[in-house]
């Protein structure tokens, strides 16, 4: 019963929240649709935490997405042991990089009073969830080897069953507890997404392509000679 709730019901609840609340914020509370950057408050720690995080997490998510969309091609790609080893090592390195980046972002927000002041409770909850997601991912990579291969036979069919509205929870029910936590927490992040500053990542600034040039005029008093 618990497996059905976690892997068959909760994903739909999370996606429904993400879509409905995201649309509400976009059309009703447009001014809240922002990353609310705190870069002007503290820049150095943000650079060392934020830049590596973006590169690492994008590549990790891309690998997950490719294995989901093209499982057959992904399986053939990993059919060669050398490619499998290289992908596993690359994924582990990216996961460790992402974990260090999250820890740096936590220290930044907790250690700087100005940044901490503009950090909302939902931001802390989101960062804690990100930390859990990355930490479990690193743990899986270290202890449950060849995840890039068995992912195709567990998570991929489960995700496709959700897409077809026929949840097959048995694919996740037989996995170790850490894999279950990793899978459920991914949908926790999706549920938190519309309430947090992460909502801006779905905005594609296509209007900038046709927008007139912006003229910036500096206004300052001339010093007397």
N, C-alpha and C positions, 0 to 999 in steps of 0.2 A: 504493500500500500504506500509506504513512504517513497519507494522508488518511482511509483506512478506520479506522486505529487511533485517530487523533485525534478524528474526527467520527462514527465509527460504533461504536467499542468503548469508548473512555474515558468517554463520558457515562454509560453503564450502570454502569461500575465506580464512578464518582463517586457516583451516586445510591444504589447498593447500600451503599457505605460510609456515606453519610449516614444512611440508614435503619437499618442494622444496628447501627452504633456508637451512634447516637442513642438507639435503644431500649435498648441495653445500659446506657448511662449513666443513663437514666431509671429503669429497673427494678432495676438492680444497684448503681449508684453514685449514688444520688439526691442525696447531699450535694454532688456535683460539678456538679449541674445548676443553675448559677448564673452570673450575669454577673460575679461577683467584683468588684464595683464598687470603684474606688480613689478615689472622689470625696472621701472624707474626708481623703485625702492631699494633694490639690491640686484646687481647684475652679474657679479662674478660667479657666485654659487649657482645661479640660474643657468648660466652658460654651461658649466661643467655637469650639471644635472639634466637640464632640459634638452640640449643638443644631442648628446649620445642617446638619451632616452628615445627621442623621435626616430633616429635612424634605426636603433635596435628594434623597437616595437613595430615599426612599419614592416621591416623585413620578416620578423616573426609572424605577424599577422598575414603577410603575403604568402608565406609557406603554408600556414593553416588553410588559407583560402584556396590555394591551388590544389591541395590535397582533398579539399571538399568538393571543388568544382570538377576536377579532372582526376578522379581516383585511379583510373586505369593507366593513364599516362604517368601519374605519380608513382604507381607501383612499378612500371617499366623503368622509370628513371632510377629507382632504388634497387633494381635488380642486379646492378653491378656493385660488388662489395666496396670497391674504391669510392664510388659516388656516395654510397650509403655512409661510409666512414667520414668522408669530407662534409656531408650534410649534417651528420650528427655533431661533429666537432664545431662546425660553424654555428649551429643552433645553440649549442651549449655556451659558446663564447658570447653570442648575442644575448642569451638569457642572463648570464652573469653581468654583462654590461648594463642591461636593463635593471637588474636588481640593485646594482651600485647606484645607478641614476635615481631610482626611487628613494633610496636611503638618503642620498644627498638632498633631494627635494624635501624630504621630511625634516632634515636638519636645518635646511634653509628656512622653512616656515616656522619651526619651533625655536630656532636660535636667534632670529631677528625679530625684535619687538614690533617693528613697523609692518613687516610682512605678516606676522602672526595676527595683527589687528585686523587686516583685511581678509583673513582666512575664515570662512564660515564653517559651521559644523558639518555641512554637507561636503565641503572640501576635504575635511579631515576624514570623513567616512569614505569618501572616494579614494583618497590616498591609501587608507588602510586596506581597502579592497584591492587596489592595484598592487600593494605590497604582498598581500596574500596570494594574488594570482601569479605574480612573477616568482615568488618564493616556492610555491608548489610546482611551478613549471621547471625551475632549476632542480628541485628535489626529484621530480619525475625523470629529468634528463640524466641525473647522476645514478639513480637507483633502478629505474625501469628502462633499460637500454633499448635502443632501436625504436623509440617512440614514433619517429617519422614514418616507420613502416607499419606498426600495428595500429596507428591512428586511423589508417584507411579501412581497417576491418572492425573498428569499434565506434569511434566518434563520427566518422563520415556517414555510415548507414543510419546512425541515430539521428544526425542532423537532417539528412534527407527525409527520414520518416516524419520529422516535425514539419518540414516544408510541405509534404503531401497530406498533412493533417491525419496521420496514422502513426502516432508515437509508438516506437518499438523500444521500450525502456530496457529490454533484456540485454541490449548491447552495452549499456553502461552499468547495469546491475551486477555484472560479473567482474567488473574492474576493481582494482584496489581502492581503498578509501581515499587516498590522496588524489587519484584521478577523478573520483566523484566530486570531491571538493573543488578541484580545478574547473570541472565542467559547470557545476552549479554556480560558482562564483563568477564565471564568465557572464552568466545571465543576470547575476546581481549587479554587475557593472553596467549592463544594458539598462536595467531598471533605474539605476542611479543617474545614468547619463543625462536624461532631460532635466533633472533638477540641479545639475552642476554646471560649471563653466565649460565642461567638455562639449556642451551642445553646439558650440560654434564650429566643430570640426565637420559638420555636414553642410556647412555653407560654402558654396562654390562661387567666388566673386566674378561671375561671368559678365556682370554689368561693367566691370572695369575695362573690358575690351572695347566697348562703344562709348564710354564716358568721355566727354570733352576734356582737354588738357586742363589741369589745375595749375593756376598761376599763384605762386607764393611770393608775397611782397614783404620784405623785412621792414618793420617800422621801428625805428629807434631814434632817440634824440641825438643830434650832432653835438659833439663836445665843442665848447667854445675855445677858439684859438686866442 
